[in-house]
Amino acid sequence: MTQVKTGDTVSIHYTGTLADGATFDSSEGRDPLEFTVGAGQIIPGLDEAIPGMAVGDKKVVDVSADQAYGQPDPNARQAVPRAEIPADIPLEPGTQLQMQTPTGQVVPVMVAEVSETEVTLDANHPLAGKDLTFAIELMEIKAA
């Protein structure tokens, strides 16, 4: 039976859950996720769990925050004067927004805090600092 090795392109079905059991993402009802093993296209902790699997294999993989989206970076939080944000932009904490860097790159941010004078925006990945669990099933291997 063919086993996955680094450089192969694979397709997996997956369900990702948090420590409390809440699902944060799943391929259920969608096409399987396709990626090249070892190419850095998915989080490291999941990428490292795939080699050695064969089509039809299922496993549960626990991925620490450091092997997923890393720890929250305090430098990724920025306070912006409230007056600089257009009035039609919703500012409820938890709201997802997009900012543009001076170089034109679009960066997703979340409204973290709102006061009378400023809004704190957080550019950390929403799953930063969280340990994740993935239930995966290998659907296909395309050998490198």
Chimera marker file (.cmm) of the C-alpha trace (Angstrom):
<marker_set name="trace">
<marker id="1" x="0.000" y="0.000" z="0.000" r="1" g="1" b="0" radius="0.5"/>
<marker id="2" x="1.352" y="3.414" z="-0.973" r="1" g="1" b="0" radius="0.5"/>
<marker id="3" x="2.228" y="5.686" z="1.927" r="1" g="1" b="0" radius="0.5"/>
<marker id="4" x="2.506" y="9.465" z="1.878" r="1" g="1" b="0" radius="0.5"/>
<marker id="5" x="5.989" y="10.948" z="1.723" r="1" g="1" b="0" radius="0.5"/>
<marker id="6" x="7.195" y="14.537" z="1.736" r="1" g="1" b="0" radius="0.5"/>
<marker id="7" x="6.614" y="16.157" z="-1.649" r="1" g="1" b="0" radius="0.5"/>
<marker id="8" x="3.469" y="14.144" z="-2.457" r="1" g="1" b="0" radius="0.5"/>
<marker id="9" x="0.248" y="16.013" z="-3.122" r="1" g="1" b="0" radius="0.5"/>
<marker id="10" x="-2.570" y="14.694" z="-0.958" r="1" g="1" b="0" radius="0.5"/>
<marker id="11" x="-6.264" y="15.282" z="-0.374" r="1" g="1" b="0" radius="0.5"/>
<marker id="12" x="-7.724" y="15.031" z="3.121" r="1" g="1" b="0" radius="0.5"/>
<marker id="13" x="-11.082" y="15.496" z="4.744" r="1" g="1" b="0" radius="0.5"/>
<marker id="14" x="-10.763" y="17.107" z="8.168" r="1" g="1" b="0" radius="0.5"/>
<marker id="15" x="-12.589" y="18.562" z="11.108" r="1" g="1" b="0" radius="0.5"/>
<marker id="16" x="-10.705" y="20.991" z="13.356" r="1" g="1" b="0" radius="0.5"/>
<marker id="17" x="-11.810" y="21.480" z="16.943" r="1" g="1" b="0" radius="0.5"/>
<marker id="18" x="-10.741" y="23.586" z="19.909" r="1" g="1" b="0" radius="0.5"/>
<marker id="19" x="-9.998" y="22.322" z="23.440" r="1" g="1" b="0" radius="0.5"/>
<marker id="20" x="-13.668" y="22.816" z="24.401" r="1" g="1" b="0" radius="0.5"/>
<marker id="21" x="-14.778" y="20.612" z="21.483" r="1" g="1" b="0" radius="0.5"/>
<marker id="22" x="-16.117" y="23.480" z="19.355" r="1" g="1" b="0" radius="0.5"/>
<marker id="23" x="-15.525" y="23.001" z="15.611" r="1" g="1" b="0" radius="0.5"/>
<marker id="24" x="-13.630" y="25.918" z="14.018" r="1" g="1" b="0" radius="0.5"/>
<marker id="25" x="-13.319" y="24.467" z="10.497" r="1" g="1" b="0" radius="0.5"/>
<marker id="26" x="-14.283" y="21.389" z="8.523" r="1" g="1" b="0" radius="0.5"/>
<marker id="27" x="-14.202" y="20.122" z="4.958" r="1" g="1" b="0" radius="0.5"/>
<marker id="28" x="-17.588" y="18.447" z="5.493" r="1" g="1" b="0" radius="0.5"/>
<marker id="29" x="-19.842" y="19.205" z="2.540" r="1" g="1" b="0" radius="0.5"/>
<marker id="30" x="-16.892" y="20.542" z="0.530" r="1" g="1" b="0" radius="0.5"/>
<marker id="31" x="-14.149" y="19.069" z="-1.615" r="1" g="1" b="0" radius="0.5"/>
<marker id="32" x="-11.234" y="17.603" z="0.334" r="1" g="1" b="0" radius="0.5"/>
<marker id="33" x="-8.319" y="19.919" z="1.129" r="1" g="1" b="0" radius="0.5"/>
<marker id="34" x="-5.477" y="19.358" z="-1.349" r="1" g="1" b="0" radius="0.5"/>
<marker id="35" x="-1.878" y="20.349" z="-0.565" r="1" g="1" b="0" radius="0.5"/>
<marker id="36" x="1.717" y="19.296" z="-1.078" r="1" g="1" b="0" radius="0.5"/>
<marker id="37" x="3.162" y="17.619" z="2.015" r="1" g="1" b="0" radius="0.5"/>
<marker id="38" x="6.133" y="19.508" z="3.452" r="1" g="1" b="0" radius="0.5"/>
<marker id="39" x="5.643" y="22.594" z="1.271" r="1" g="1" b="0" radius="0.5"/>
<marker id="40" x="4.411" y="24.818" z="4.118" r="1" g="1" b="0" radius="0.5"/>
<marker id="41" x="0.913" y="25.145" z="2.658" r="1" g="1" b="0" radius="0.5"/>
<marker id="42" x="-0.784" y="24.124" z="5.925" r="1" g="1" b="0" radius="0.5"/>
<marker id="43" x="0.128" y="24.525" z="9.598" r="1" g="1" b="0" radius="0.5"/>
<marker id="44" x="3.319" y="22.639" z="10.557" r="1" g="1" b="0" radius="0.5"/>
<marker id="45" x="1.763" y="20.348" z="13.179" r="1" g="1" b="0" radius="0.5"/>
<marker id="46" x="-0.745" y="18.960" z="10.700" r="1" g="1" b="0" radius="0.5"/>
<marker id="47" x="1.755" y="18.798" z="7.821" r="1" g="1" b="0" radius="0.5"/>
<marker id="48" x="4.098" y="16.667" z="9.942" r="1" g="1" b="0" radius="0.5"/>
<marker id="49" x="1.314" y="14.178" z="10.779" r="1" g="1" b="0" radius="0.5"/>
<marker id="50" x="0.585" y="13.164" z="7.173" r="1" g="1" b="0" radius="0.5"/>
<marker id="51" x="3.719" y="11.239" z="6.038" r="1" g="1" b="0" radius="0.5"/>
<marker id="52" x="3.281" y="7.484" z="6.466" r="1" g="1" b="0" radius="0.5"/>
<marker id="53" x="-0.501" y="7.571" z="6.032" r="1" g="1" b="0" radius="0.5"/>
<marker id="54" x="-2.204" y="5.529" z="3.288" r="1" g="1" b="0" radius="0.5"/>
<marker id="55" x="-5.451" y="6.226" z="1.411" r="1" g="1" b="0" radius="0.5"/>
<marker id="56" x="-8.387" y="5.518" z="3.737" r="1" g="1" b="0" radius="0.5"/>
<marker id="57" x="-6.342" y="6.001" z="6.921" r="1" g="1" b="0" radius="0.5"/>
<marker id="58" x="-7.952" y="8.107" z="9.643" r="1" g="1" b="0" radius="0.5"/>
<marker id="59" x="-6.281" y="9.696" z="12.639" r="1" g="1" b="0" radius="0.5"/>
<marker id="60" x="-6.740" y="12.364" z="15.264" r="1" g="1" b="0" radius="0.5"/>
<marker id="61" x="-3.891" y="14.855" z="15.509" r="1" g="1" b="0" radius="0.5"/>
<marker id="62" x="-3.349" y="17.201" z="18.465" r="1" g="1" b="0" radius="0.5"/>
<marker id="63" x="-1.479" y="20.327" z="17.367" r="1" g="1" b="0" radius="0.5"/>
<marker id="64" x="0.002" y="22.716" z="19.921" r="1" g="1" b="0" radius="0.5"/>
<marker id="65" x="-0.428" y="26.448" z="19.366" r="1" g="1" b="0" radius="0.5"/>
<marker id="66" x="3.291" y="26.713" z="18.549" r="1" g="1" b="0" radius="0.5"/>
<marker id="67" x="2.850" y="24.184" z="15.706" r="1" g="1" b="0" radius="0.5"/>
<marker id="68" x="-0.400" y="25.825" z="14.518" r="1" g="1" b="0" radius="0.5"/>
<marker id="69" x="-0.789" y="29.618" z="14.354" r="1" g="1" b="0" radius="0.5"/>
<marker id="70" x="1.767" y="30.503" z="17.041" r="1" g="1" b="0" radius="0.5"/>
<marker id="71" x="1.354" y="32.606" z="20.127" r="1" g="1" b="0" radius="0.5"/>
<marker id="72" x="-0.379" y="36.001" z="19.991" r="1" g="1" b="0" radius="0.5"/>
<marker id="73" x="2.061" y="38.794" z="19.155" r="1" g="1" b="0" radius="0.5"/>
<marker id="74" x="1.447" y="41.906" z="21.272" r="1" g="1" b="0" radius="0.5"/>
<marker id="75" x="2.979" y="43.967" z="18.427" r="1" g="1" b="0" radius="0.5"/>
<marker id="76" x="0.097" y="42.874" z="16.172" r="1" g="1" b="0" radius="0.5"/>
<marker id="77" x="-2.314" y="44.955" z="18.286" r="1" g="1" b="0" radius="0.5"/>
<marker id="78" x="-2.605" y="48.614" z="17.421" r="1" g="1" b="0" radius="0.5"/>
<marker id="79" x="-4.638" y="51.448" z="18.920" r="1" g="1" b="0" radius="0.5"/>
<marker id="80" x="-6.110" y="53.790" z="16.326" r="1" g="1" b="0" radius="0.5"/>
<marker id="81" x="-7.769" y="57.129" z="17.113" r="1" g="1" b="0" radius="0.5"/>
<marker id="82" x="-11.516" y="56.574" z="16.807" r="1" g="1" b="0" radius="0.5"/>
<marker id="83" x="-11.817" y="59.767" z="14.778" r="1" g="1" b="0" radius="0.5"/>
<marker id="84" x="-9.663" y="58.206" z="12.005" r="1" g="1" b="0" radius="0.5"/>
<marker id="85" x="-12.190" y="55.394" z="11.403" r="1" g="1" b="0" radius="0.5"/>
<marker id="86" x="-15.133" y="56.243" z="9.128" r="1" g="1" b="0" radius="0.5"/>
<marker id="87" x="-18.461" y="56.431" z="10.960" r="1" g="1" b="0" radius="0.5"/>
<marker id="88" x="-20.025" y="53.703" z="8.787" r="1" g="1" b="0" radius="0.5"/>
<marker id="89" x="-17.487" y="51.060" z="9.922" r="1" g="1" b="0" radius="0.5"/>
<marker id="90" x="-18.954" y="48.774" z="12.637" r="1" g="1" b="0" radius="0.5"/>
<marker id="91" x="-16.817" y="48.824" z="15.794" r="1" g="1" b="0" radius="0.5"/>
<marker id="92" x="-18.286" y="46.072" z="17.959" r="1" g="1" b="0" radius="0.5"/>
<marker id="93" x="-15.553" y="43.987" z="19.639" r="1" g="1" b="0" radius="0.5"/>
<marker id="94" x="-15.064" y="40.785" z="17.647" r="1" g="1" b="0" radius="0.5"/>
<marker id="95" x="-15.944" y="42.414" z="14.316" r="1" g="1" b="0" radius="0.5"/>
<marker id="96" x="-13.612" y="41.343" z="11.487" r="1" g="1" b="0" radius="0.5"/>
<marker id="97" x="-12.280" y="44.208" z="9.333" r="1" g="1" b="0" radius="0.5"/>
<marker id="98" x="-9.597" y="44.638" z="6.706" r="1" g="1" b="0" radius="0.5"/>
<marker id="99" x="-6.822" y="47.205" z="6.795" r="1" g="1" b="0" radius="0.5"/>
<marker id="100" x="-4.387" y="48.161" z="4.090" r="1" g="1" b="0" radius="0.5"/>
<marker id="101" x="-0.692" y="48.530" z="4.865" r="1" g="1" b="0" radius="0.5"/>
<marker id="102" x="1.321" y="51.422" z="3.406" r="1" g="1" b="0" radius="0.5"/>
<marker id="103" x="2.570" y="48.942" z="0.755" r="1" g="1" b="0" radius="0.5"/>
<marker id="104" x="-1.005" y="48.080" z="-0.259" r="1" g="1" b="0" radius="0.5"/>
<marker id="105" x="-1.178" y="44.645" z="1.392" r="1" g="1" b="0" radius="0.5"/>
<marker id="106" x="-4.626" y="43.815" z="2.800" r="1" g="1" b="0" radius="0.5"/>
<marker id="107" x="-4.473" y="42.544" z="6.393" r="1" g="1" b="0" radius="0.5"/>
<marker id="108" x="-7.448" y="41.055" z="8.253" r="1" g="1" b="0" radius="0.5"/>
<marker id="109" x="-7.914" y="42.542" z="11.730" r="1" g="1" b="0" radius="0.5"/>
<marker id="110" x="-10.411" y="42.126" z="14.536" r="1" g="1" b="0" radius="0.5"/>
<marker id="111" x="-11.834" y="44.908" z="16.696" r="1" g="1" b="0" radius="0.5"/>
<marker id="112" x="-10.417" y="43.997" z="20.118" r="1" g="1" b="0" radius="0.5"/>
<marker id="113" x="-11.433" y="46.988" z="22.265" r="1" g="1" b="0" radius="0.5"/>
<marker id="114" x="-13.330" y="50.227" z="21.816" r="1" g="1" b="0" radius="0.5"/>
<marker id="115" x="-13.147" y="53.313" z="24.024" r="1" g="1" b="0" radius="0.5"/>
<marker id="116" x="-14.407" y="56.882" z="23.632" r="1" g="1" b="0" radius="0.5"/>
<marker id="117" x="-11.157" y="57.961" z="21.980" r="1" g="1" b="0" radius="0.5"/>
<marker id="118" x="-9.584" y="54.909" z="20.350" r="1" g="1" b="0" radius="0.5"/>
<marker id="119" x="-10.147" y="51.501" z="18.794" r="1" g="1" b="0" radius="0.5"/>
<marker id="120" x="-7.690" y="48.647" z="19.355" r="1" g="1" b="0" radius="0.5"/>
<marker id="121" x="-7.298" y="46.432" z="16.299" r="1" g="1" b="0" radius="0.5"/>
<marker id="122" x="-5.732" y="42.974" z="16.508" r="1" g="1" b="0" radius="0.5"/>
<marker id="123" x="-3.998" y="41.456" z="13.455" r="1" g="1" b="0" radius="0.5"/>
<marker id="124" x="-3.168" y="38.154" z="15.190" r="1" g="1" b="0" radius="0.5"/>
<marker id="125" x="-4.700" y="35.072" z="13.574" r="1" g="1" b="0" radius="0.5"/>
<marker id="126" x="-7.977" y="34.294" z="15.400" r="1" g="1" b="0" radius="0.5"/>
<marker id="127" x="-6.551" y="30.875" z="16.373" r="1" g="1" b="0" radius="0.5"/>
<marker id="128" x="-3.206" y="32.224" z="17.667" r="1" g="1" b="0" radius="0.5"/>
<marker id="129" x="-2.450" y="30.838" z="21.119" r="1" g="1" b="0" radius="0.5"/>
<marker id="130" x="-4.916" y="27.958" z="20.778" r="1" g="1" b="0" radius="0.5"/>
<marker id="131" x="-4.150" y="24.229" z="20.786" r="1" g="1" b="0" radius="0.5"/>
<marker id="132" x="-6.049" y="22.502" z="17.977" r="1" g="1" b="0" radius="0.5"/>
<marker id="133" x="-7.270" y="18.968" z="17.285" r="1" g="1" b="0" radius="0.5"/>
<marker id="134" x="-7.853" y="17.626" z="13.783" r="1" g="1" b="0" radius="0.5"/>
<marker id="135" x="-9.732" y="14.472" z="12.828" r="1" g="1" b="0" radius="0.5"/>
<marker id="136" x="-8.384" y="13.655" z="9.363" r="1" g="1" b="0" radius="0.5"/>
<marker id="137" x="-8.989" y="11.057" z="6.665" r="1" g="1" b="0" radius="0.5"/>
<marker id="138" x="-6.570" y="10.630" z="3.767" r="1" g="1" b="0" radius="0.5"/>
<marker id="139" x="-8.561" y="10.528" z="0.533" r="1" g="1" b="0" radius="0.5"/>
<marker id="140" x="-5.901" y="10.577" z="-2.212" r="1" g="1" b="0" radius="0.5"/>
<marker id="141" x="-2.155" y="10.550" z="-2.831" r="1" g="1" b="0" radius="0.5"/>
<marker id="142" x="-0.537" y="11.934" z="-5.971" r="1" g="1" b="0" radius="0.5"/>
<marker id="143" x="3.071" y="10.794" z="-5.780" r="1" g="1" b="0" radius="0.5"/>
<marker id="144" x="5.748" y="13.429" z="-6.279" r="1" g="1" b="0" radius="0.5"/>
<link id1="1" id2="2" r="1" g="1" b="0" radius="0.2"/>
<link id1="2" id2="3" r="1" g="1" b="0" radius="0.2"/>
<link id1="3" id2="4" r="1" g="1" b="0" radius="0.2"/>
<link id1="4" id2="5" r="1" g="1" b="0" radius="0.2"/>
<link id1="5" id2="6" r="1" g="1" b="0" radius="0.2"/>
<link id1="6" id2="7" r="1" g="1" b="0" radius="0.2"/>
<link id1="7" id2="8" r="1" g="1" b="0" radius="0.2"/>
<link id1="8" id2="9" r="1" g="1" b="0" radius="0.2"/>
<link id1="9" id2="10" r="1" g="1" b="0" radius="0.2"/>
<link id1="10" id2="11" r="1" g="1" b="0" radius="0.2"/>
<link id1="11" id2="12" r="1" g="1" b="0" radius="0.2"/>
<link id1="12" id2="13" r="1" g="1" b="0" radius="0.2"/>
<link id1="13" id2="14" r="1" g="1" b="0" radius="0.2"/>
<link id1="14" id2="15" r="1" g="1" b="0" radius="0.2"/>
<link id1="15" id2="16" r="1" g="1" b="0" radius="0.2"/>
<link id1="16" id2="17" r="1" g="1" b="0" radius="0.2"/>
<link id1="17" id2="18" r="1" g="1" b="0" radius="0.2"/>
<link id1="18" id2="19" r="1" g="1" b="0" radius="0.2"/>
<link id1="19" id2="20" r="1" g="1" b="0" radius="0.2"/>
<link id1="20" id2="21" r="1" g="1" b="0" radius="0.2"/>
<link id1="21" id2="22" r="1" g="1" b="0" radius="0.2"/>
<link id1="22" id2="23" r="1" g="1" b="0" radius="0.2"/>
<link id1="23" id2="24" r="1" g="1" b="0" radius="0.2"/>
<link id1="24" id2="25" r="1" g="1" b="0" radius="0.2"/>
<link id1="25" id2="26" r="1" g="1" b="0" radius="0.2"/>
<link id1="26" id2="27" r="1" g="1" b="0" radius="0.2"/>
<link id1="27" id2="28" r="1" g="1" b="0" radius="0.2"/>
<link id1="28" id2="29" r="1" g="1" b="0" radius="0.2"/>
<link id1="29" id2="30" r="1" g="1" b="0" radius="0.2"/>
<link id1="30" id2="31" r="1" g="1" b="0" radius="0.2"/>
<link id1="31" id2="32" r="1" g="1" b="0" radius="0.2"/>
<link id1="32" id2="33" r="1" g="1" b="0" radius="0.2"/>
<link id1="33" id2="34" r="1" g="1" b="0" radius="0.2"/>
<link id1="34" id2="35" r="1" g="1" b="0" radius="0.2"/>
<link id1="35" id2="36" r="1" g="1" b="0" radius="0.2"/>
<link id1="36" id2="37" r="1" g="1" b="0" radius="0.2"/>
<link id1="37" id2="38" r="1" g="1" b="0" radius="0.2"/>
<link id1="38" id2="39" r="1" g="1" b="0" radius="0.2"/>
<link id1="39" id2="40" r="1" g="1" b="0" radius="0.2"/>
<link id1="40" id2="41" r="1" g="1" b="0" radius="0.2"/>
<link id1="41" id2="42" r="1" g="1" b="0" radius="0.2"/>
<link id1="42" id2="43" r="1" g="1" b="0" radius="0.2"/>
<link id1="43" id2="44" r="1" g="1" b="0" radius="0.2"/>
<link id1="44" id2="45" r="1" g="1" b="0" radius="0.2"/>
<link id1="45" id2="46" r="1" g="1" b="0" radius="0.2"/>
<link id1="46" id2="47" r="1" g="1" b="0" radius="0.2"/>
<link id1="47" id2="48" r="1" g="1" b="0" radius="0.2"/>
<link id1="48" id2="49" r="1" g="1" b="0" radius="0.2"/>
<link id1="49" id2="50" r="1" g="1" b="0" radius="0.2"/>
<link id1="50" id2="51" r="1" g="1" b="0" radius="0.2"/>
<link id1="51" id2="52" r="1" g="1" b="0" radius="0.2"/>
<link id1="52" id2="53" r="1" g="1" b="0" radius="0.2"/>
<link id1="53" id2="54" r="1" g="1" b="0" radius="0.2"/>
<link id1="54" id2="55" r="1" g="1" b="0" radius="0.2"/>
<link id1="55" id2="56" r="1" g="1" b="0" radius="0.2"/>
<link id1="56" id2="57" r="1" g="1" b="0" radius="0.2"/>
<link id1="57" id2="58" r="1" g="1" b="0" radius="0.2"/>
<link id1="58" id2="59" r="1" g="1" b="0" radius="0.2"/>
<link id1="59" id2="60" r="1" g="1" b="0" radius="0.2"/>
<link id1="60" id2="61" r="1" g="1" b="0" radius="0.2"/>
<link id1="61" id2="62" r="1" g="1" b="0" radius="0.2"/>
<link id1="62" id2="63" r="1" g="1" b="0" radius="0.2"/>
<link id1="63" id2="64" r="1" g="1" b="0" radius="0.2"/>
<link id1="64" id2="65" r="1" g="1" b="0" radius="0.2"/>
<link id1="65" id2="66" r="1" g="1" b="0" radius="0.2"/>
<link id1="66" id2="67" r="1" g="1" b="0" radius="0.2"/>
<link id1="67" id2="68" r="1" g="1" b="0" radius="0.2"/>
<link id1="68" id2="69" r="1" g="1" b="0" radius="0.2"/>
<link id1="69" id2="70" r="1" g="1" b="0" radius="0.2"/>
<link id1="70" id2="71" r="1" g="1" b="0" radius="0.2"/>
<link id1="71" id2="72" r="1" g="1" b="0" radius="0.2"/>
<link id1="72" id2="73" r="1" g="1" b="0" radius="0.2"/>
<link id1="73" id2="74" r="1" g="1" b="0" radius="0.2"/>
<link id1="74" id2="75" r="1" g="1" b="0" radius="0.2"/>
<link id1="75" id2="76" r="1" g="1" b="0" radius="0.2"/>
<link id1="76" id2="77" r="1" g="1" b="0" radius="0.2"/>
<link id1="77" id2="78" r="1" g="1" b="0" radius="0.2"/>
<link id1="78" id2="79" r="1" g="1" b="0" radius="0.2"/>
<link id1="79" id2="80" r="1" g="1" b="0" radius="0.2"/>
<link id1="80" id2="81" r="1" g="1" b="0" radius="0.2"/>
<link id1="81" id2="82" r="1" g="1" b="0" radius="0.2"/>
<link id1="82" id2="83" r="1" g="1" b="0" radius="0.2"/>
<link id1="83" id2="84" r="1" g="1" b="0" radius="0.2"/>
<link id1="84" id2="85" r="1" g="1" b="0" radius="0.2"/>
<link id1="85" id2="86" r="1" g="1" b="0" radius="0.2"/>
<link id1="86" id2="87" r="1" g="1" b="0" radius="0.2"/>
<link id1="87" id2="88" r="1" g="1" b="0" radius="0.2"/>
<link id1="88" id2="89" r="1" g="1" b="0" radius="0.2"/>
<link id1="89" id2="90" r="1" g="1" b="0" radius="0.2"/>
<link id1="90" id2="91" r="1" g="1" b="0" radius="0.2"/>
<link id1="91" id2="92" r="1" g="1" b="0" radius="0.2"/>
<link id1="92" id2="93" r="1" g="1" b="0" radius="0.2"/>
<link id1="93" id2="94" r="1" g="1" b="0" radius="0.2"/>
<link id1="94" id2="95" r="1" g="1" b="0" radius="0.2"/>
<link id1="95" id2="96" r="1" g="1" b="0" radius="0.2"/>
<link id1="96" id2="97" r="1" g="1" b="0" radius="0.2"/>
<link id1="97" id2="98" r="1" g="1" b="0" radius="0.2"/>
<link id1="98" id2="99" r="1" g="1" b="0" radius="0.2"/>
<link id1="99" id2="100" r="1" g="1" b="0" radius="0.2"/>
<link id1="100" id2="101" r="1" g="1" b="0" radius="0.2"/>
<link id1="101" id2="102" r="1" g="1" b="0" radius="0.2"/>
<link id1="102" id2="103" r="1" g="1" b="0" radius="0.2"/>
<link id1="103" id2="104" r="1" g="1" b="0" radius="0.2"/>
<link id1="104" id2="105" r="1" g="1" b="0" radius="0.2"/>
<link id1="105" id2="106" r="1" g="1" b="0" radius="0.2"/>
<link id1="106" id2="107" r="1" g="1" b="0" radius="0.2"/>
<link id1="107" id2="108" r="1" g="1" b="0" radius="0.2"/>
<link id1="108" id2="109" r="1" g="1" b="0" radius="0.2"/>
<link id1="109" id2="110" r="1" g="1" b="0" radius="0.2"/>
<link id1="110" id2="111" r="1" g="1" b="0" radius="0.2"/>
<link id1="111" id2="112" r="1" g="1" b="0" radius="0.2"/>
<link id1="112" id2="113" r="1" g="1" b="0" radius="0.2"/>
<link id1="113" id2="114" r="1" g="1" b="0" radius="0.2"/>
<link id1="114" id2="115" r="1" g="1" b="0" radius="0.2"/>
<link id1="115" id2="116" r="1" g="1" b="0" radius="0.2"/>
<link id1="116" id2="117" r="1" g="1" b="0" radius="0.2"/>
<link id1="117" id2="118" r="1" g="1" b="0" radius="0.2"/>
<link id1="118" id2="119" r="1" g="1" b="0" radius="0.2"/>
<link id1="119" id2="120" r="1" g="1" b="0" radius="0.2"/>
<link id1="120" id2="121" r="1" g="1" b="0" radius="0.2"/>
<link id1="121" id2="122" r="1" g="1" b="0" radius="0.2"/>
<link id1="122" id2="123" r="1" g="1" b="0" radius="0.2"/>
<link id1="123" id2="124" r="1" g="1" b="0" radius="0.2"/>
<link id1="124" id2="125" r="1" g="1" b="0" radius="0.2"/>
<link id1="125" id2="126" r="1" g="1" b="0" radius="0.2"/>
<link id1="126" id2="127" r="1" g="1" b="0" radius="0.2"/>
<link id1="127" id2="128" r="1" g="1" b="0" radius="0.2"/>
<link id1="128" id2="129" r="1" g="1" b="0" radius="0.2"/>
<link id1="129" id2="130" r="1" g="1" b="0" radius="0.2"/>
<link id1="130" id2="131" r="1" g="1" b="0" radius="0.2"/>
<link id1="131" id2="132" r="1" g="1" b="0" radius="0.2"/>
<link id1="132" id2="133" r="1" g="1" b="0" radius="0.2"/>
<link id1="133" id2="134" r="1" g="1" b="0" radius="0.2"/>
<link id1="134" id2="135" r="1" g="1" b="0" radius="0.2"/>
<link id1="135" id2="136" r="1" g="1" b="0" radius="0.2"/>
<link id1="136" id2="137" r="1" g="1" b="0" radius="0.2"/>
<link id1="137" id2="138" r="1" g="1" b="0" radius="0.2"/>
<link id1="138" id2="139" r="1" g="1" b="0" radius="0.2"/>
<link id1="139" id2="140" r="1" g="1" b="0" radius="0.2"/>
<link id1="140" id2="141" r="1" g="1" b="0" radius="0.2"/>
<link id1="141" id2="142" r="1" g="1" b="0" radius="0.2"/>
<link id1="142" id2="143" r="1" g="1" b="0" radius="0.2"/>
<link id1="143" id2="144" r="1" g="1" b="0" radius="0.2"/>
</marker_set>
